[in-house]
Amino acid sequence: MWEQGKLLIEGMNVKYYVKHYEEPSEDYGIEGGCISKMELRIDGKVTLNYDRGWDIEPEDEISQLAYAALLKKYN
């Protein structure tokens, strides 16, 4: 199932896209969980991209906080 939305973190809008399943996947899920794809954008710039593996890992604090929130909710 695809989810998309915005998070407000420390005054910054973070747009997210998450594809998750009901069952976790050791092969494709983030940390063996249910999320198989995730993208974060801040001001139009991709700051995180996971597509069954890491393409862009979160480096800035805002992206890390958004990642943690989405991991808790969907993984």
PyMOL Python script that loads the backbone (N, CA, C, O; Angstrom):
from pymol import cmd

cmd.read_pdbstr("""\
ATOM      1  N   MET A   1       0.832  -1.166   0.000  1.00  0.00           N
ATOM      2  CA  MET A   1       0.000   0.000   0.000  1.00  0.00           C
ATOM      3  C   MET A   1       0.888   1.245   0.000  1.00  0.00           C
ATOM      4  O   MET A   1       1.866   1.321   0.744  1.00  0.00           O
ATOM      5  N   TRP A   2       0.542   2.209  -0.833  1.00  0.00           N
ATOM      6  CA  TRP A   2       1.265   3.474  -0.891  1.00  0.00           C
ATOM      7  C   TRP A   2       0.631   4.491   0.045  1.00  0.00           C
ATOM      8  O   TRP A   2      -0.592   4.612   0.118  1.00  0.00           O
ATOM      9  N   GLU A   3       1.477   5.215   0.755  1.00  0.00           N
ATOM     10  CA  GLU A   3       1.055   6.320   1.602  1.00  0.00           C
ATOM     11  C   GLU A   3       1.881   7.534   1.204  1.00  0.00           C
ATOM     12  O   GLU A   3       3.060   7.401   0.876  1.00  0.00           O
ATOM     13  N   GLN A   4       1.285   8.692   1.229  1.00  0.00           N
ATOM     14  CA  GLN A   4       2.033   9.925   1.008  1.00  0.00           C
ATOM     15  C   GLN A   4       1.457  11.010   1.881  1.00  0.00           C
ATOM     16  O   GLN A   4       0.287  10.967   2.263  1.00  0.00           O
ATOM     17  N   GLY A   5       2.282  11.978   2.192  1.00  0.00           N
ATOM     18  CA  GLY A   5       1.820  13.062   3.029  1.00  0.00           C
ATOM     19  C   GLY A   5       2.958  14.000   3.354  1.00  0.00           C
ATOM     20  O   GLY A   5       4.024  13.956   2.739  1.00  0.00           O
ATOM     21  N   LYS A   6       2.712  14.852   4.336  1.00  0.00           N
ATOM     22  CA  LYS A   6       3.715  15.815   4.787  1.00  0.00           C
ATOM     23  C   LYS A   6       3.842  15.734   6.296  1.00  0.00           C
ATOM     24  O   LYS A   6       2.865  15.530   7.015  1.00  0.00           O
ATOM     25  N   LEU A   7       5.062  15.898   6.750  1.00  0.00           N
ATOM     26  CA  LEU A   7       5.350  16.016   8.176  1.00  0.00           C
ATOM     27  C   LEU A   7       5.922  17.404   8.414  1.00  0.00           C
ATOM     28  O   LEU A   7       6.686  17.912   7.593  1.00  0.00           O
ATOM     29  N   LEU A   8       5.561  18.008   9.513  1.00  0.00           N
ATOM     30  CA  LEU A   8       6.145  19.281   9.909  1.00  0.00           C
ATOM     31  C   LEU A   8       7.136  18.994  11.026  1.00  0.00           C
ATOM     32  O   LEU A   8       6.753  18.627  12.137  1.00  0.00           O
ATOM     33  N   ILE A   9       8.409  19.165  10.716  1.00  0.00           N
ATOM     34  CA  ILE A   9       9.467  18.864  11.685  1.00  0.00           C
ATOM     35  C   ILE A   9      10.352  20.097  11.823  1.00  0.00           C
ATOM     36  O   ILE A   9      10.980  20.548  10.865  1.00  0.00           O
ATOM     37  N   GLU A  10      10.383  20.620  13.029  1.00  0.00           N
ATOM     38  CA  GLU A  10      11.183  21.809  13.337  1.00  0.00           C
ATOM     39  C   GLU A  10      10.942  22.924  12.323  1.00  0.00           C
ATOM     40  O   GLU A  10      11.880  23.580  11.870  1.00  0.00           O
ATOM     41  N   GLY A  11       9.667  23.129  11.973  1.00  0.00           N
ATOM     42  CA  GLY A  11       9.298  24.208  11.062  1.00  0.00           C
ATOM     43  C   GLY A  11       9.504  23.914   9.589  1.00  0.00           C
ATOM     44  O   GLY A  11       9.231  24.765   8.743  1.00  0.00           O
ATOM     45  N   MET A  12       9.981  22.725   9.274  1.00  0.00           N
ATOM     46  CA  MET A  12      10.232  22.342   7.876  1.00  0.00           C
ATOM     47  C   MET A  12       9.175  21.343   7.423  1.00  0.00           C
ATOM     48  O   MET A  12       8.838  20.410   8.152  1.00  0.00           O
ATOM     49  N   ASN A  13       8.648  21.545   6.203  1.00  0.00           N
ATOM     50  CA  ASN A  13       7.735  20.578   5.608  1.00  0.00           C
ATOM     51  C   ASN A  13       8.540  19.479   4.937  1.00  0.00           C
ATOM     52  O   ASN A  13       9.395  19.748   4.094  1.00  0.00           O
ATOM     53  N   VAL A  14       8.261  18.242   5.316  1.00  0.00           N
ATOM     54  CA  VAL A  14       8.927  17.078   4.730  1.00  0.00           C
ATOM     55  C   VAL A  14       7.853  16.259   4.021  1.00  0.00           C
ATOM     56  O   VAL A  14       6.958  15.704   4.658  1.00  0.00           O
ATOM     57  N   LYS A  15       7.953  16.190   2.698  1.00  0.00           N
ATOM     58  CA  LYS A  15       7.001  15.389   1.923  1.00  0.00           C
ATOM     59  C   LYS A  15       7.524  13.953   1.886  1.00  0.00           C
ATOM     60  O   LYS A  15       8.715  13.719   1.682  1.00  0.00           O
ATOM     61  N   TYR A  16       6.611  12.994   2.088  1.00  0.00           N
ATOM     62  CA  TYR A  16       7.046  11.600   2.099  1.00  0.00           C
ATOM     63  C   TYR A  16       6.161  10.729   1.217  1.00  0.00           C
ATOM     64  O   TYR A  16       4.982  11.008   0.998  1.00  0.00           O
ATOM     65  N   TYR A  17       6.777   9.668   0.724  1.00  0.00           N
ATOM     66  CA  TYR A  17       6.109   8.599  -0.007  1.00  0.00           C
ATOM     67  C   TYR A  17       6.607   7.297   0.604  1.00  0.00           C
ATOM     68  O   TYR A  17       7.815   7.096   0.726  1.00  0.00           O
ATOM     69  N   VAL A  18       5.696   6.411   0.988  1.00  0.00           N
ATOM     70  CA  VAL A  18       6.070   5.144   1.617  1.00  0.00           C
ATOM     71  C   VAL A  18       5.249   4.023   1.005  1.00  0.00           C
ATOM     72  O   VAL A  18       4.026   4.124   0.903  1.00  0.00           O
ATOM     73  N   LYS A  19       5.924   2.953   0.596  1.00  0.00           N
ATOM     74  CA  LYS A  19       5.239   1.736   0.170  1.00  0.00           C
ATOM     75  C   LYS A  19       5.509   0.691   1.241  1.00  0.00           C
ATOM     76  O   LYS A  19       6.659   0.377   1.549  1.00  0.00           O
ATOM     77  N   HIS A  20       4.418   0.153   1.810  1.00  0.00           N
ATOM     78  CA  HIS A  20       4.576  -0.815   2.892  1.00  0.00           C
ATOM     79  C   HIS A  20       3.599  -1.967   2.706  1.00  0.00           C
ATOM     80  O   HIS A  20       2.586  -1.850   2.016  1.00  0.00           O
ATOM     81  N   TYR A  21       3.930  -3.060   3.332  1.00  0.00           N
ATOM     82  CA  TYR A  21       3.115  -4.272   3.253  1.00  0.00           C
ATOM     83  C   TYR A  21       2.678  -4.679   4.652  1.00  0.00           C
ATOM     84  O   TYR A  21       3.185  -4.161   5.646  1.00  0.00           O
ATOM     85  N   GLU A  22       1.741  -5.601   4.720  1.00  0.00           N
ATOM     86  CA  GLU A  22       1.271  -6.094   6.017  1.00  0.00           C
ATOM     87  C   GLU A  22       2.302  -6.986   6.691  1.00  0.00           C
ATOM     88  O   GLU A  22       2.409  -7.002   7.917  1.00  0.00           O
ATOM     89  N   GLU A  23       3.062  -7.730   5.887  1.00  0.00           N
ATOM     90  CA  GLU A  23       4.063  -8.653   6.422  1.00  0.00           C
ATOM     91  C   GLU A  23       5.468  -8.095   6.203  1.00  0.00           C
ATOM     92  O   GLU A  23       5.734  -7.518   5.149  1.00  0.00           O
ATOM     93  N   PRO A  24       6.367  -8.249   7.162  1.00  0.00           N
ATOM     94  CA  PRO A  24       7.746  -7.793   6.984  1.00  0.00           C
ATOM     95  C   PRO A  24       8.506  -8.657   5.982  1.00  0.00           C
ATOM     96  O   PRO A  24       8.138  -9.800   5.713  1.00  0.00           O
ATOM     97  N   SER A  25       9.585  -8.073   5.433  1.00  0.00           N
ATOM     98  CA  SER A  25      10.430  -8.788   4.478  1.00  0.00           C
ATOM     99  C   SER A  25      11.894  -8.633   4.871  1.00  0.00           C
ATOM    100  O   SER A  25      12.423  -7.521   4.888  1.00  0.00           O
ATOM    101  N   GLU A  26      12.538  -9.732   5.182  1.00  0.00           N
ATOM    102  CA  GLU A  26      13.962  -9.706   5.517  1.00  0.00           C
ATOM    103  C   GLU A  26      14.803  -9.277   4.314  1.00  0.00           C
ATOM    104  O   GLU A  26      15.861  -8.671   4.481  1.00  0.00           O
ATOM    105  N   ASP A  27      14.334  -9.590   3.105  1.00  0.00           N
ATOM    106  CA  ASP A  27      15.101  -9.289   1.891  1.00  0.00           C
ATOM    107  C   ASP A  27      14.935  -7.850   1.423  1.00  0.00           C
ATOM    108  O   ASP A  27      15.906  -7.235   0.984  1.00  0.00           O
ATOM    109  N   TYR A  28      13.721  -7.298   1.508  1.00  0.00           N
ATOM    110  CA  TYR A  28      13.452  -6.007   0.890  1.00  0.00           C
ATOM    111  C   TYR A  28      13.041  -4.900   1.854  1.00  0.00           C
ATOM    112  O   TYR A  28      13.144  -3.724   1.505  1.00  0.00           O
ATOM    113  N   GLY A  29      12.587  -5.235   3.038  1.00  0.00           N
ATOM    114  CA  GLY A  29      12.107  -4.227   3.972  1.00  0.00           C
ATOM    115  C   GLY A  29      13.229  -3.495   4.682  1.00  0.00           C
ATOM    116  O   GLY A  29      14.307  -4.046   4.907  1.00  0.00           O
ATOM    117  N   ILE A  30      12.959  -2.241   5.032  1.00  0.00           N
ATOM    118  CA  ILE A  30      13.930  -1.485   5.826  1.00  0.00           C
ATOM    119  C   ILE A  30      14.072  -2.183   7.169  1.00  0.00           C
ATOM    120  O   ILE A  30      13.085  -2.406   7.871  1.00  0.00           O
ATOM    121  N   GLU A  31      15.296  -2.525   7.519  1.00  0.00           N
ATOM    122  CA  GLU A  31      15.601  -3.240   8.769  1.00  0.00           C
ATOM    123  C   GLU A  31      14.759  -4.507   8.909  1.00  0.00           C
ATOM    124  O   GLU A  31      14.387  -4.893  10.017  1.00  0.00           O
ATOM    125  N   GLY A  32      14.460  -5.154   7.772  1.00  0.00           N
ATOM    126  CA  GLY A  32      13.686  -6.392   7.783  1.00  0.00           C
ATOM    127  C   GLY A  32      12.212  -6.183   8.083  1.00  0.00           C
ATOM    128  O   GLY A  32      11.514  -7.123   8.464  1.00  0.00           O
ATOM    129  N   GLY A  33      11.733  -4.950   7.912  1.00  0.00           N
ATOM    130  CA  GLY A  33      10.354  -4.625   8.250  1.00  0.00           C
ATOM    131  C   GLY A  33       9.416  -4.592   7.053  1.00  0.00           C
ATOM    132  O   GLY A  33       9.667  -5.240   6.037  1.00  0.00           O
ATOM    133  N   CYS A  34       8.349  -3.841   7.177  1.00  0.00           N
ATOM    134  CA  CYS A  34       7.265  -3.807   6.193  1.00  0.00           C
ATOM    135  C   CYS A  34       7.447  -2.761   5.101  1.00  0.00           C
ATOM    136  O   CYS A  34       6.784  -2.847   4.067  1.00  0.00           O
ATOM    137  N   ILE A  35       8.323  -1.773   5.292  1.00  0.00           N
ATOM    138  CA  ILE A  35       8.519  -0.717   4.301  1.00  0.00           C
ATOM    139  C   ILE A  35       9.504  -1.191   3.233  1.00  0.00           C
ATOM    140  O   ILE A  35      10.650  -1.524   3.534  1.00  0.00           O
ATOM    141  N   SER A  36       9.036  -1.217   1.969  1.00  0.00           N
ATOM    142  CA  SER A  36       9.934  -1.624   0.880  1.00  0.00           C
ATOM    143  C   SER A  36      10.440  -0.431   0.074  1.00  0.00           C
ATOM    144  O   SER A  36      11.467  -0.524  -0.597  1.00  0.00           O
ATOM    145  N   LYS A  37       9.717   0.695   0.139  1.00  0.00           N
ATOM    146  CA  LYS A  37      10.146   1.897  -0.573  1.00  0.00           C
ATOM    147  C   LYS A  37       9.794   3.114   0.270  1.00  0.00           C
ATOM    148  O   LYS A  37       8.735   3.175   0.895  1.00  0.00           O
ATOM    149  N   MET A  38      10.715   4.088   0.272  1.00  0.00           N
ATOM    150  CA  MET A  38      10.471   5.334   0.994  1.00  0.00           C
ATOM    151  C   MET A  38      11.259   6.439   0.317  1.00  0.00           C
ATOM    152  O   MET A  38      12.403   6.251  -0.099  1.00  0.00           O
ATOM    153  N   GLU A  39      10.619   7.599   0.216  1.00  0.00           N
ATOM    154  CA  GLU A  39      11.297   8.789  -0.299  1.00  0.00           C
ATOM    155  C   GLU A  39      10.896   9.975   0.552  1.00  0.00           C
ATOM    156  O   GLU A  39       9.723  10.141   0.887  1.00  0.00           O
ATOM    157  N   LEU A  40      11.872  10.800   0.901  1.00  0.00           N
ATOM    158  CA  LEU A  40      11.632  12.056   1.597  1.00  0.00           C
ATOM    159  C   LEU A  40      12.132  13.189   0.729  1.00  0.00           C
ATOM    160  O   LEU A  40      13.168  13.079   0.073  1.00  0.00           O
ATOM    161  N   ARG A  41      11.369  14.303   0.733  1.00  0.00           N
ATOM    162  CA  ARG A  41      11.769  15.503   0.000  1.00  0.00           C
ATOM    163  C   ARG A  41      11.609  16.716   0.910  1.00  0.00           C
ATOM    164  O   ARG A  41      10.585  16.894   1.570  1.00  0.00           O
ATOM    165  N   ILE A  42      12.647  17.539   0.923  1.00  0.00           N
ATOM    166  CA  ILE A  42      12.614  18.811   1.636  1.00  0.00           C
ATOM    167  C   ILE A  42      12.914  19.894   0.613  1.00  0.00           C
ATOM    168  O   ILE A  42      13.965  19.881  -0.028  1.00  0.00           O
ATOM    169  N   ASP A  43      11.987  20.833   0.463  1.00  0.00           N
ATOM    170  CA  ASP A  43      12.112  21.892  -0.550  1.00  0.00           C
ATOM    171  C   ASP A  43      12.372  21.313  -1.939  1.00  0.00           C
ATOM    172  O   ASP A  43      13.148  21.877  -2.710  1.00  0.00           O
ATOM    173  N   GLY A  44      11.731  20.196  -2.258  1.00  0.00           N
ATOM    174  CA  GLY A  44      11.861  19.574  -3.567  1.00  0.00           C
ATOM    175  C   GLY A  44      13.100  18.706  -3.743  1.00  0.00           C
ATOM    176  O   GLY A  44      13.235  18.019  -4.756  1.00  0.00           O
ATOM    177  N   LYS A  45      13.997  18.731  -2.777  1.00  0.00           N
ATOM    178  CA  LYS A  45      15.237  17.944  -2.858  1.00  0.00           C
ATOM    179  C   LYS A  45      15.051  16.604  -2.156  1.00  0.00           C
ATOM    180  O   LYS A  45      14.582  16.551  -1.019  1.00  0.00           O
ATOM    181  N   VAL A  46      15.423  15.518  -2.841  1.00  0.00           N
ATOM    182  CA  VAL A  46      15.336  14.187  -2.238  1.00  0.00           C
ATOM    183  C   VAL A  46      16.437  14.054  -1.197  1.00  0.00           C
ATOM    184  O   VAL A  46      17.622  14.188  -1.503  1.00  0.00           O
ATOM    185  N   THR A  47      16.023  13.786   0.049  1.00  0.00           N
ATOM    186  CA  THR A  47      16.995  13.656   1.139  1.00  0.00           C
ATOM    187  C   THR A  47      17.082  12.229   1.675  1.00  0.00           C
ATOM    188  O   THR A  47      17.948  11.920   2.493  1.00  0.00           O
ATOM    189  N   LEU A  48      16.178  11.360   1.210  1.00  0.00           N
ATOM    190  CA  LEU A  48      16.203   9.945   1.567  1.00  0.00           C
ATOM    191  C   LEU A  48      15.527   9.186   0.438  1.00  0.00           C
ATOM    192  O   LEU A  48      14.467   9.585  -0.043  1.00  0.00           O
ATOM    193  N   ASN A  49      16.149   8.087   0.018  1.00  0.00           N
ATOM    194  CA  ASN A  49      15.517   7.211  -0.956  1.00  0.00           C
ATOM    195  C   ASN A  49      15.906   5.764  -0.650  1.00  0.00           C
ATOM    196  O   ASN A  49      17.081   5.397  -0.643  1.00  0.00           O
ATOM    197  N   TYR A  50      14.882   4.966  -0.400  1.00  0.00           N
ATOM    198  CA  TYR A  50      15.054   3.533  -0.160  1.00  0.00           C
ATOM    199  C   TYR A  50      14.140   2.816  -1.142  1.00  0.00           C
ATOM    200  O   TYR A  50      12.925   3.018  -1.122  1.00  0.00           O
ATOM    201  N   ASP A  51      14.709   1.986  -1.996  1.00  0.00           N
ATOM    202  CA  ASP A  51      13.936   1.215  -2.967  1.00  0.00           C
ATOM    203  C   ASP A  51      14.452  -0.217  -2.919  1.00  0.00           C
ATOM    204  O   ASP A  51      15.237  -0.648  -3.764  1.00  0.00           O
ATOM    205  N   ARG A  52      13.982  -0.949  -1.893  1.00  0.00           N
ATOM    206  CA  ARG A  52      14.441  -2.312  -1.615  1.00  0.00           C
ATOM    207  C   ARG A  52      15.945  -2.358  -1.332  1.00  0.00           C
ATOM    208  O   ARG A  52      16.587  -3.400  -1.459  1.00  0.00           O
ATOM    209  N   GLY A  53      16.466  -1.243  -0.959  1.00  0.00           N
ATOM    210  CA  GLY A  53      17.870  -1.045  -0.625  1.00  0.00           C
ATOM    211  C   GLY A  53      18.138   0.453  -0.615  1.00  0.00           C
ATOM    212  O   GLY A  53      17.388   1.218  -1.221  1.00  0.00           O
ATOM    213  N   TRP A  54      19.192   0.878   0.062  1.00  0.00           N
ATOM    214  CA  TRP A  54      19.477   2.304   0.193  1.00  0.00           C
ATOM    215  C   TRP A  54      20.086   2.880  -1.070  1.00  0.00           C
ATOM    216  O   TRP A  54      21.080   2.369  -1.585  1.00  0.00           O
ATOM    217  N   ASP A  55      19.472   3.961  -1.569  1.00  0.00           N
ATOM    218  CA  ASP A  55      20.052   4.777  -2.634  1.00  0.00           C
ATOM    219  C   ASP A  55      20.611   6.061  -2.020  1.00  0.00           C
ATOM    220  O   ASP A  55      21.725   6.481  -2.332  1.00  0.00           O
ATOM    221  N   ILE A  56      19.808   6.680  -1.136  1.00  0.00           N
ATOM    222  CA  ILE A  56      20.225   7.884  -0.417  1.00  0.00           C
ATOM    223  C   ILE A  56      19.799   7.721   1.037  1.00  0.00           C
ATOM    224  O   ILE A  56      18.605   7.682   1.337  1.00  0.00           O
ATOM    225  N   GLU A  57      20.764   7.627   1.930  1.00  0.00           N
ATOM    226  CA  GLU A  57      20.456   7.506   3.355  1.00  0.00           C
ATOM    227  C   GLU A  57      20.263   8.896   3.962  1.00  0.00           C
ATOM    228  O   GLU A  57      20.857   9.865   3.487  1.00  0.00           O
ATOM    229  N   PRO A  58      19.439   9.003   5.010  1.00  0.00           N
ATOM    230  CA  PRO A  58      19.203  10.317   5.612  1.00  0.00           C
ATOM    231  C   PRO A  58      20.450  10.814   6.336  1.00  0.00           C
ATOM    232  O   PRO A  58      20.995  10.126   7.200  1.00  0.00           O
ATOM    233  N   GLU A  59      20.896  12.021   5.972  1.00  0.00           N
ATOM    234  CA  GLU A  59      22.103  12.558   6.599  1.00  0.00           C
ATOM    235  C   GLU A  59      21.817  13.742   7.495  1.00  0.00           C
ATOM    236  O   GLU A  59      22.466  13.903   8.529  1.00  0.00           O
ATOM    237  N   ASP A  60      20.849  14.583   7.117  1.00  0.00           N
ATOM    238  CA  ASP A  60      20.564  15.761   7.945  1.00  0.00           C
ATOM    239  C   ASP A  60      19.585  15.397   9.063  1.00  0.00           C
ATOM    240  O   ASP A  60      18.891  14.383   8.988  1.00  0.00           O
ATOM    241  N   GLU A  61      19.541  16.222  10.080  1.00  0.00           N
ATOM    242  CA  GLU A  61      18.736  15.934  11.268  1.00  0.00           C
ATOM    243  C   GLU A  61      17.238  15.851  10.956  1.00  0.00           C
ATOM    244  O   GLU A  61      16.549  14.973  11.476  1.00  0.00           O
ATOM    245  N   ILE A  62      16.734  16.748  10.119  1.00  0.00           N
ATOM    246  CA  ILE A  62      15.306  16.759   9.788  1.00  0.00           C
ATOM    247  C   ILE A  62      14.924  15.449   9.108  1.00  0.00           C
ATOM    248  O   ILE A  62      13.907  14.850   9.455  1.00  0.00           O
ATOM    249  N   SER A  63      15.714  15.003   8.158  1.00  0.00           N
ATOM    250  CA  SER A  63      15.437  13.744   7.450  1.00  0.00           C
ATOM    251  C   SER A  63      15.517  12.552   8.397  1.00  0.00           C
ATOM    252  O   SER A  63      14.723  11.618   8.286  1.00  0.00           O
ATOM    253  N   GLN A  64      16.458  12.576   9.316  1.00  0.00           N
ATOM    254  CA  GLN A  64      16.587  11.483  10.279  1.00  0.00           C
ATOM    255  C   GLN A  64      15.381  11.416  11.211  1.00  0.00           C
ATOM    256  O   GLN A  64      14.915  10.328  11.548  1.00  0.00           O
ATOM    257  N   LEU A  65      14.880  12.569  11.626  1.00  0.00           N
ATOM    258  CA  LEU A  65      13.696  12.604  12.491  1.00  0.00           C
ATOM    259  C   LEU A  65      12.452  12.126  11.737  1.00  0.00           C
ATOM    260  O   LEU A  65      11.639  11.381  12.284  1.00  0.00           O
ATOM    261  N   ALA A  66      12.307  12.556  10.482  1.00  0.00           N
ATOM    262  CA  ALA A  66      11.171  12.111   9.665  1.00  0.00           C
ATOM    263  C   ALA A  66      11.255  10.613   9.420  1.00  0.00           C
ATOM    264  O   ALA A  66      10.249   9.908   9.502  1.00  0.00           O
ATOM    265  N   TYR A  67      12.439  10.131   9.124  1.00  0.00           N
ATOM    266  CA  TYR A  67      12.663   8.695   8.906  1.00  0.00           C
ATOM    267  C   TYR A  67      12.252   7.899  10.144  1.00  0.00           C
ATOM    268  O   TYR A  67      11.564   6.884  10.031  1.00  0.00           O
ATOM    269  N   ALA A  68      12.668   8.353  11.313  1.00  0.00           N
ATOM    270  CA  ALA A  68      12.346   7.652  12.559  1.00  0.00           C
ATOM    271  C   ALA A  68      10.835   7.623  12.792  1.00  0.00           C
ATOM    272  O   ALA A  68      10.290   6.601  13.209  1.00  0.00           O
ATOM    273  N   ALA A  69      10.161   8.740  12.524  1.00  0.00           N
ATOM    274  CA  ALA A  69       8.711   8.800  12.716  1.00  0.00           C
ATOM    275  C   ALA A  69       7.978   7.852  11.764  1.00  0.00           C
ATOM    276  O   ALA A  69       7.046   7.157  12.167  1.00  0.00           O
ATOM    277  N   LEU A  70       8.404   7.831  10.508  1.00  0.00           N
ATOM    278  CA  LEU A  70       7.752   6.964   9.520  1.00  0.00           C
ATOM    279  C   LEU A  70       8.070   5.489   9.768  1.00  0.00           C
ATOM    280  O   LEU A  70       7.225   4.621   9.549  1.00  0.00           O
ATOM    281  N   LEU A  71       9.276   5.217  10.220  1.00  0.00           N
ATOM    282  CA  LEU A  71       9.649   3.840  10.552  1.00  0.00           C
ATOM    283  C   LEU A  71       8.760   3.328  11.681  1.00  0.00           C
ATOM    284  O   LEU A  71       8.283   2.194  11.638  1.00  0.00           O
ATOM    285  N   LYS A  72       8.543   4.160  12.681  1.00  0.00           N
ATOM    286  CA  LYS A  72       7.695   3.762  13.808  1.00  0.00           C
ATOM    287  C   LYS A  72       6.252   3.522  13.363  1.00  0.00           C
ATOM    288  O   LYS A  72       5.599   2.597  13.846  1.00  0.00           O
ATOM    289  N   LYS A  73       5.760   4.345  12.452  1.00  0.00           N
ATOM    290  CA  LYS A  73       4.368   4.245  12.026  1.00  0.00           C
ATOM    291  C   LYS A  73       4.111   3.084  11.061  1.00  0.00           C
ATOM    292  O   LYS A  73       3.107   2.385  11.194  1.00  0.00           O
ATOM    293  N   TYR A  74       5.013   2.871  10.086  1.00  0.00           N
ATOM    294  CA  TYR A  74       4.715   1.923   9.009  1.00  0.00           C
ATOM    295  C   TYR A  74       5.540   0.642   9.020  1.00  0.00           C
ATOM    296  O   TYR A  74       5.169  -0.323   8.351  1.00  0.00           O
ATOM    297  N   ASN A  75       6.641   0.602   9.754  1.00  0.00           N
ATOM    298  CA  ASN A  75       7.514  -0.570   9.660  1.00  0.00           C
ATOM    299  C   ASN A  75       7.121  -1.620  10.678  1.00  0.00           C
ATOM    300  O   ASN A  75       7.747  -2.678  10.747  1.00  0.00           O
TER     301      ASN A  75
END
""", "prot")
cmd.dss("prot")
cmd.show_as("cartoon", "prot")
cmd.util.cbc("prot")
cmd.orient("prot")
